[in-house]
Amino acid sequence: MQPIRSQLVGAWFVFFLSAASAAAMDRWLALAKFESNNNDLAVGRAGEVSRFQITPALWKANAAAGSSPRDARTAGRVARSIMDERCVAFERHRHRRPSDFEFYVLWNAPAYLLQGKPVSHTVAGRARRFCRLVATRTPAKQVSSSEP
């Protein structure tokens, strides 16, 4: 009787974890929420623009001329362009996809992971808060930004 009960508990646990992860927030929704509270008009202290807080140099290098960081879809495409390159470099080095923690570090301070430097306490703290946000349930009205 004990092995069957153990199997049922184990199956329930796996189901619960998969259901919880299915309800987790998309990384891109979490990143926009974390960086600017989804504010398309946000401008950071160093001039970062868009809901993703992209530095002016990265915006200029990755956005089409004349495109507006105030447009959520454009900002999403630019952010993905930046992260595609960083994630490819990470995957080439580590032979796996980045975790949520590593995803945020790649976004906020890529040199730590791409150049093998230890992650600072400040960036690690922000990455942990980002992970907690990703793990939260996605509000029912919010649509995934998988395709900006």
C-alpha positions in Angstrom: 0.0 0.0 0.0 2.8 2.4 0.8 4.5 2.3 -2.7 1.2 3.1 -4.4 0.5 6.0 -2.0 4.1 7.2 -2.6 3.6 7.0 -6.4 0.3 9.0 -6.1 2.0 11.7 -4.0 4.9 11.8 -6.4 2.5 12.1 -9.4 0.5 14.8 -7.7 3.7 16.7 -6.9 4.9 16.5 -10.6 1.4 17.7 -11.7 1.4 20.5 -9.3 4.9 21.7 -10.4 4.0 21.5 -14.1 0.7 23.4 -13.5 2.6 26.0 -11.5 5.2 26.5 -14.1 2.5 26.7 -16.8 1.0 29.6 -14.9 4.3 31.3 -14.5 4.9 34.7 -16.0 6.6 34.8 -19.4 10.3 36.1 -19.1 9.6 39.0 -21.4 6.5 40.1 -19.5 8.5 39.8 -16.3 11.4 41.8 -17.8 9.2 44.7 -18.9 7.4 44.7 -15.5 10.7 44.5 -13.6 12.6 47.1 -15.6 9.9 49.8 -16.0 6.6 48.5 -14.7 5.6 48.2 -18.4 6.0 51.9 -18.9 6.7 52.6 -22.6 7.7 56.2 -21.7 10.3 55.3 -19.1 13.7 56.8 -19.4 16.4 55.6 -17.0 19.1 57.6 -15.2 21.6 56.6 -17.9 19.2 57.4 -20.7 17.8 53.9 -21.1 14.6 53.8 -23.1 11.5 51.7 -23.5 9.7 49.3 -21.2 12.9 47.1 -21.3 15.2 50.0 -20.4 17.6 49.6 -23.3 20.7 51.8 -23.3 20.8 54.4 -26.1 23.8 52.7 -27.8 22.1 49.3 -27.9 18.9 50.9 -29.1 20.7 52.7 -31.9 22.6 49.5 -32.9 19.6 47.2 -32.9 16.5 49.4 -33.9 15.6 50.5 -37.4 16.3 54.2 -38.0 13.5 56.4 -36.7 11.8 53.6 -34.7 10.3 54.6 -31.4 11.2 53.0 -28.1 7.7 54.1 -27.0 6.2 51.4 -29.2 5.9 48.2 -27.2 6.2 45.8 -30.2 9.3 47.6 -31.5 10.9 47.6 -28.1 10.2 43.9 -27.8 11.8 43.2 -31.1 14.9 45.2 -30.2 15.1 43.5 -26.8 14.9 40.1 -28.4 17.5 41.0 -31.0 19.9 42.0 -28.2 19.1 38.9 -26.1 19.3 36.5 -29.1 22.9 37.3 -29.5 23.7 37.1 -25.8 21.8 33.8 -25.4 23.6 32.3 -28.4 27.0 33.3 -26.9 25.9 31.8 -23.5 24.7 28.6 -25.1 27.9 28.2 -27.1 29.9 28.6 -23.9 27.7 26.6 -21.4 26.1 24.1 -23.8 22.6 24.8 -22.4 20.0 27.5 -22.3 20.2 30.2 -19.6 18.1 29.8 -16.4 15.8 32.7 -15.5 18.6 34.0 -13.2 21.2 33.8 -16.0 18.7 35.4 -18.4 18.4 38.4 -16.2 22.1 38.7 -15.7 22.6 38.4 -19.5 20.1 41.3 -19.8 21.4 43.5 -17.1 25.2 42.8 -17.0 26.2 40.3 -19.6 29.9 40.6 -19.0 29.5 38.6 -15.8 28.4 35.5 -17.7 30.0 36.0 -21.1 33.4 36.8 -19.7 33.3 34.4 -16.8 33.3 37.1 -14.1 31.7 36.5 -10.7 28.2 38.1 -10.5 28.1 41.1 -8.2 25.9 40.9 -5.1 23.8 43.8 -6.5 23.1 42.1 -9.9 22.6 38.7 -8.2 20.0 40.3 -5.9 18.1 41.9 -8.8 18.3 38.5 -10.7 16.8 36.7 -7.7 13.9 39.3 -7.6 13.4 38.8 -11.3 13.2 35.0 -10.8 10.5 35.5 -8.2 8.6 37.7 -10.6 8.9 35.1 -13.4 7.6 32.5 -10.9 4.4 34.5 -10.1 1.2 33.7 -11.8 0.4 35.6 -15.0 -2.7 37.8 -14.5 -5.7 36.4 -16.6 -6.0 39.6 -18.6 -2.4 39.8 -19.5 -1.3 38.3 -22.8 2.0 36.7 -23.3 4.5 38.9 -25.2 6.2 35.9 -26.8 5.6 37.6 -30.2 6.2 41.3 -29.7 
